[in-house]
Amino acid sequence: MGSYKIRRLQLPQNVIEILKKKNLNSCKDVLSLTKLELQTLLGLSRSKVDSILHEISKKCISSPKTAYDVIKNQEQTSVNAFLPLSLHSLDLLLQGGLLFGSITEFTGPPGVGKTQFCFMLSILTSLPMPLGLAAQVIYIDTESAFCAERLKIMAQKRFPGAIKEEEVAHYLQRILVHKVNSITALKEVMLHLEKEIIKSKVKLIIIDSVASLMRKEYGTDGIDSLMERNKILMELAAMLKDLAQTYNLVVFLSNQIASHLVEPNSVPPYDSSDDEEEGVTGMHTDLDDVPHLLLPFQRSPDCKARIQIT
């Protein structure tokens, strides 16, 4: 827990600002200082520094909870625990919608409608109650596929008569869009994500698509590129899961699919059409090792979209 961020603690804002200026951002950073060094740095009395250190130290010690405490906490968070999708059959299968405090991954081949689904989730979150959550959305676009005009049209067609055209612009202001085109840019956005969540009261984070940048920069050939890509993805996924649980929000990731047919010492090809033609149904994504809900999205022979819950 030494990596726990100082800004999450209930410390005076002036103390947090001083620590931030000195690049002391985590509990570990502060606790590495002596009491005298911290007292000199903050210009506070010994008793106040002791109080601050006590508050920080508590976060670095993992205190066990009883099973009863866990149950009570789950009961308290079960109210409004889901983001409804306004699709009755899908909401029924998901027992209410997308679970707050968790990661959901939406997969499928190119052109199946993953980005359109991301648009609809953004609309449902930003619209006023009872149509939506009246909350903010962070939309991270890695493929330059975001289209505000498309969102406007979808909102008006999905809720005809309920939304006036002049009101749509106001709701679109609740969707904060980051366009990134590299792993470095994505990491930079991730570093400031928590601050945005707190400031804007965000309830939904969308990344479309989570793995496209990895494949572009690291390719799909060779075990070394696969290991490096998975390492970065695991780090990002851990950060997103922590944010989802800490701030009780939904993290929604879109992703491409790939087959499980792998030759020794090789990496499966990106969206191999040959495997699809041979009827290979086993799929995997880059986030298989991270606990999350997986929604594979496919088109059946009759060209209708199908979703499996796994």
SVG drawing of the C-alpha trace seen along z (x, -y; Angstrom):
<svg xmlns="http://www.w3.org/2000/svg" viewBox="-42 -27 57 52">
<polyline fill="none" stroke="black" stroke-width="0.4" points="0.0,0.0 3.0,-2.3 2.0,-3.4 -1.3,-4.8 -1.7,-8.3 -1.4,-11.2 -4.2,-13.1 -6.7,-10.4 -6.0,-10.9 -8.0,-13.3 -5.2,-15.7 -5.3,-19.5 -5.2,-20.8 -2.2,-23.1 -0.2,-20.0 -1.1,-18.0 0.0,-21.0 3.4,-21.3 4.0,-17.6 3.0,-17.6 5.4,-20.5 8.2,-18.4 7.2,-15.5 6.1,-13.5 3.0,-11.8 2.7,-8.5 2.7,-7.2 6.1,-5.6 7.6,-8.9 6.5,-10.7 7.4,-7.8 10.9,-7.7 11.6,-11.1 12.6,-11.5 10.2,-13.2 12.5,-16.2 12.8,-16.5 9.0,-16.4 8.6,-18.9 11.1,-21.3 9.5,-20.8 5.9,-21.5 6.7,-24.1 4.4,-22.5 4.6,-21.6 5.8,-18.1 2.3,-17.1 0.8,-18.0 3.5,-16.1 2.9,-13.1 -0.8,-13.3 -0.1,-13.4 2.3,-10.4 -0.2,-8.4 -2.8,-9.0 -0.4,-8.1 0.9,-5.0 -2.6,-3.6 -2.9,-3.3 0.3,-1.4 -0.9,1.4 -3.4,3.9 -6.1,4.3 -8.3,7.4 -12.0,7.1 -14.5,9.6 -16.9,11.4 -19.7,9.5 -18.1,6.1 -17.6,7.3 -21.3,8.3 -22.5,4.9 -20.2,3.0 -21.7,5.0 -25.2,4.2 -24.5,0.5 -23.0,0.4 -25.7,2.6 -28.1,-0.3 -27.8,-1.8 -24.9,0.7 -25.5,1.0 -25.4,-1.1 -28.5,-0.1 -28.0,0.4 -31.6,-0.4 -31.6,3.0 -34.1,5.1 -32.7,8.6 -29.1,7.6 -29.9,5.8 -31.7,9.0 -28.7,11.2 -26.4,8.9 -28.8,8.7 -29.2,4.9 -26.5,3.7 -22.8,2.9 -21.5,3.3 -20.0,0.2 -16.6,0.7 -15.6,3.2 -14.1,3.5 -16.1,4.7 -14.4,5.6 -16.4,5.5 -14.8,7.6 -15.6,8.3 -14.2,8.2 -13.8,4.9 -17.1,3.3 -19.3,5.2 -20.4,2.1 -18.1,1.7 -17.6,-2.0 -21.3,-2.6 -21.9,-0.7 -19.4,-3.0 -21.2,-6.0 -24.5,-4.7 -23.0,-4.1 -21.7,-7.7 -25.2,-9.0 -26.8,-6.9 -24.4,-8.2 -24.6,-11.9 -28.3,-12.3 -30.4,-13.5 -32.4,-11.2 -34.4,-9.1 -33.1,-8.7 -29.5,-8.5 -27.2,-9.2 -26.6,-12.9 -22.9,-12.1 -19.6,-12.8 -17.8,-10.5 -14.2,-10.2 -13.8,-8.8 -10.3,-7.8 -10.2,-7.5 -7.1,-5.6 -8.3,-5.1 -9.7,-8.6 -13.1,-7.1 -15.0,-9.5 -17.7,-11.5 -19.7,-14.0 -22.2,-14.5 -22.9,-10.8 -23.6,-11.0 -26.0,-13.8 -27.9,-11.9 -28.0,-8.7 -29.3,-10.5 -32.1,-12.1 -33.1,-8.9 -32.8,-6.8 -35.0,-9.1 -37.3,-10.8 -39.4,-13.5 -37.7,-13.2 -34.7,-15.3 -34.9,-18.7 -32.3,-19.5 -31.0,-22.6 -30.5,-20.5 -28.2,-17.9 -25.2,-20.3 -25.4,-20.6 -25.4,-16.9 -22.4,-16.5 -20.4,-18.8 -20.5,-16.0 -18.4,-13.8 -14.7,-14.5 -12.7,-13.2 -9.0,-12.4 -7.5,-11.5 -4.3,-9.5 -2.1,-8.0 0.7,-6.4 1.5,-4.4 3.3,-7.4 0.2,-9.7 -2.1,-7.0 0.2,-6.7 0.2,-10.5 -3.6,-10.6 -3.7,-7.7 -1.5,-9.6 -4.0,-12.5 -7.1,-10.4 -7.8,-10.3 -7.6,-14.1 -10.2,-14.3 -12.5,-11.8 -12.5,-13.7 -12.9,-17.1 -15.6,-16.2 -17.5,-13.5 -17.0,-10.9 -19.0,-7.7 -17.9,-6.1 -14.5,-5.6 -14.3,-4.3 -11.2,-3.3 -11.8,-2.5 -9.7,-0.5 -7.6,0.7 -5.2,2.9 -4.9,1.2 -2.0,-1.0 -0.2,2.0 -0.4,3.9 0.6,0.8 3.7,0.1 4.8,3.6 3.5,5.7 2.3,9.3 5.5,11.2 7.9,12.6 7.6,13.5 9.5,10.4 6.9,8.0 4.1,10.1 5.6,10.0 6.3,6.2 2.8,5.6 1.1,7.7 3.2,6.0 2.0,2.6 -1.6,3.8 -1.5,5.4 -0.2,2.2 -3.0,0.1 -5.6,2.7 -4.5,2.6 -4.7,-1.2 -8.2,-1.1 -9.5,1.5 -8.2,-0.5 -9.9,-3.6 -13.2,-1.7 -13.3,-0.3 -12.1,-3.4 -14.6,-5.8 -17.3,-3.3 -17.4,-3.8 -17.7,-1.7 -14.7,-1.1 -15.6,0.0 -13.0,1.3 -13.4,2.2 -11.0,4.7 -10.4,6.7 -10.4,10.5 -7.8,13.0 -7.8,16.8 -6.2,19.3 -4.2,21.0 -0.6,20.3 2.5,21.9 5.4,22.6 7.4,19.4 5.0,17.3 2.2,14.8 -1.3,15.2 -1.9,12.9 -4.0,9.8 -7.7,10.6 -6.8,13.5 -9.5,13.9 -8.2,17.4 -9.1,18.7 -12.6,17.3 -13.1,19.0 -12.0,22.3 -14.6,22.0 -12.3,21.4 -14.5,20.2 -12.0,20.0 -11.1,16.4 -8.8,14.6 -8.0,10.9 -5.0,9.1 -6.8,8.8 -7.4,12.5 -5.4,12.4 -7.3,9.4 -10.6,10.2 -13.4,8.5 -16.6,9.1 -16.2,10.1 -18.9,9.4 -17.9,11.0 -19.9,9.3 -20.4,11.2 -22.6,11.3 -24.5,14.4 -25.1,15.7 -28.4,13.7 -26.2,10.5 -27.8,9.8 -25.6,8.8 -25.2,11.4 -23.6,10.9 -22.4,13.7 -21.9,13.3 -18.7,14.9"/>
</svg>
